[in-house]
Amino acid sequence: MTEASALLSPLLAPLGALPGIGPRHAGLLRKVAGGPRIIDLLFTLPENLIDRRTRCTLAEARERVAPGGILSAHVRVIGIERPQRQKQPFRVRVGDGTDELGLVFFHAHFLRDVTIGDELAISGKLERYGLGLSMPHPDYMLPWAQRARIPLLDPVWPLTAGLFPSTMRRAMQSALARLPDLPEWQDHALIEKRKWPSFAQALRIIHAPQPAEGENWEALAERARARLAFDELLADQLCMGLARLSAQDRPGRALVGDGALRTEAMRRFGHTPTGAQTRALAEIDADLAAPRPMMRLLQGDVGAGKTLVAAMAMLRAVEAGAQAALMAPTEILARQHFRNLSALCPVPCVFLSGSIKGRARRETLAAIADGSARIVIGTHALFQEKVIFHDLGLAVIDEQHRFGVEQRMRLSSKSEATNALIMTATPIPRTLLLTQWGELQVSRLDEKPPGRLPIGTSMHALSTLEDVLAGIRRALAKGVQVFWVCPLVEESEVLDVAAAEARWADLRRYFGDQVGLAHGRQDISVRQAALDAFQAGNTRLLVATTVIEVGVDVPNASVMVIEHAERFGLAQLHQLRGRVGRGSARSFCLLLFDDQASLTARKRLALLRETEDGFLIADEDFRTRGGGDLAGTRQSGLPGFRLATGSRADLLLTAAWQDSERVLNMDPRLSQPRGQALRLLLHLFDRHDHQKILLSG
């Protein structure tokens, strides 16, 4: 056992090690805590705090406590009323000499130790019942001598079915009792400047608050939460910093070619690269020429030309005698890449996905294994065990946030010293760059190829749908093709599909057989046939869910209608808008919103109307919705973090990044006293295995 493991063993122990917590409760606690360790439970912060500091007479409560407010009082039992019929409640009448109150219970066992004349300490929600006062099922009802057991500030933790507040409170108290005396890993000057408590003190302040007379407890609690958030952010930044340092030590090989294949590809491309593409290629070339594996993120707005940059990087690997592979999250996108790269690259490309079967699959796998397939494009099928590369020199992963860490690891570990180029069309806010891609070097495509016309974006209330349909009819009569994206519905793909099918039926009645349908629950051959028909111009209007967000390239489609646009994230709306504007015609995006949409929702959509700058849009989306899924769909909050949430995370992140850089510059092996303490921090937040991050790209 390492020194860190020995010191932290009370916190890294399983939840079942807590006294009074058997296997069933341990399973429930694990579900709530999101992990099996005692420290995971301690990182489960309260969702709310009940203030029980209002303690007054019942007469005073009529004036001071609003209905539904919390009252704590000293009372005496006056009478006990048992129900005459089933399902009626038990009532205990109590008073304090100034007024009376009725305690209401539906289970007799709450009254087994209560007799007339008992003095009680009670606390719960005060309700009005006619002219009288009542308290249904008090949160606390104890003998007056035990009144100290009622907390002044009572944390409310998240629960799950079968887990009661009393069990959660008992487990949390036991977990707090196991907190060891840990060395301070934060910079002492920072601790003093921000008046932060220690790690253990911060957890006690939040989980077992004991406000002192006259103390500003709210300010103290905010400092405790900020301290814990900074701990989590610093652990994350240190982990990625260590991954970067390890990458520099990993054995690799320089991939240097003669440029012949790239020259031919540029001739086929027929355009001059943008300045941003030229810069990105220079950065990638420098990485590939270095004797260590590349780990680079290529982020570019919709239509910024990432595919050309990826193709040039892949051809460099091929020129150097290695293979290159590109993995995309959907077959639609993978097939689009295959078409584009086959036309651009002067070497054969092969395609592999789950839909490739039989002889074609066997021949493709053989070509990958013997090296005759120089460039391989596919879906997640590329990382399956039966796919053996002869010599994979470069792995390009597109829209990487749609793949899990394990999937990315399995592709990049297909060969020794594989270089990794990660691509995303979703511009990433600086906050997420630091927290989610901090171990990668970043290239940014912030220019669009010349000749791209701006997309006219407009907002329309759904009450004007008839006018919108009339406009679509005029556009179709001119030969234009139209995307119609249906709304997100209640976090359910099934309901999304139902909405799409209903809209498709409506539009077919309006426009006839020229309306197609594509959604994610169709058989892939059916969906692909619908997309092919639209691409060939056999259908003029395609009703779809967000399945068309990436990988659909129809230059003749110049109108995008997005129904209930207020339900989408700005980043996703920007992605969908990028499906048009790919041809020579002027393109338009119509954002249909509910007439009852809030002013905030309308302001968000107005930003999309005013700008096509994906980086500005992504920053605004993060500011208003949180990080969530980078596709901008239905999640919010900074992904991957439990304590560093909301605006607190963004404010502390820069300081955590700067502190991490400073530590690793002075003590890259974390061998000095503070470095040793920081090793404990990495273990607590399960960030000690930086090799896992390194391999995942």
Salt bridges, closest charged atoms under 4 A:
ASP40 OD1 - ARG37 NH2 3.14
ASP51 OD2 - ARG53 NH2 2.84
ASP99 OD2 - ARG62 NE 2.54
GLU100 OE1 - ARG93 NH1 3.30
GLU119 OE1 - HIS74 NE2 2.60
GLU119 OE2 - ARG76 NH2 3.81
ASP139 OD2 - ARG52 NH2 2.89
ASP154 OD2 - ARG52 NE 3.18
ASP154 OD1 - ARG169 NH2 3.56
GLU184 OE2 - ARG227 NH2 3.00
GLU218 OE2 - ARG53 NH2 3.39
GLU222 OE1 - ARG648 NH2 3.06
ASP231 OD2 - ARG227 NE 2.95
ASP236 OD1 - ARG687 NE 2.89
GLU264 OE2 - ARG267 NH2 2.70
GLU264 OE2 - ARG268 NE 3.16
GLU283 OE1 - ARG296 NH1 3.60
ASP285 OD2 - ARG262 NH2 2.78
ASP285 OD1 - ARG316 NH1 3.30
ASP287 OD2 - ARG296 NE 2.66
ASP301 OD1 - HIS574 NE2 2.61
GLU331 OE2 - ARG335 NH2 2.85
GLU363 OE2 - ARG359 NE 2.88
ASP391 OD1 - ARG253 NH2 2.68
ASP398 OD2 - HIS337 NE2 2.65
GLU399 OE1 - HIS401 NE2 3.70
ASP446 OD1 - ARG279 NH2 3.42
GLU447 OE2 - ARG279 NH2 3.58
ASP496 OD2 - ARG634 NH2 2.30
GLU501 OE2 - HIS519 NE2 3.36
ASP506 OD2 - ARG503 NH1 3.73
ASP506 OD1 - ARG509 NH2 2.35
ASP513 OD1 - ARG508 NH2 3.16
GLU549 OE1 - ARG402 NH2 3.33
ASP553 OD1 - ARG582 NH1 3.72
GLU563 OE2 - ARG503 NH2 2.76
GLU566 OE2 - HIS564 ND1 2.84
GLU612 OE1 - LYS448 NZ 3.73
GLU620 OE2 - ARG623 NH2 2.88
ASP621 OD1 - ARG604 NH2 3.59
ASP621 OD1 - ARG625 NE 3.43
ASP659 OD1 - ARG662 NH2 3.22
ASP659 OD2 - ARG674 NH2 2.69
GLU661 OE2 - ARG244 NH2 2.61
ASP686 OD1 - HIS688 ND1 3.85
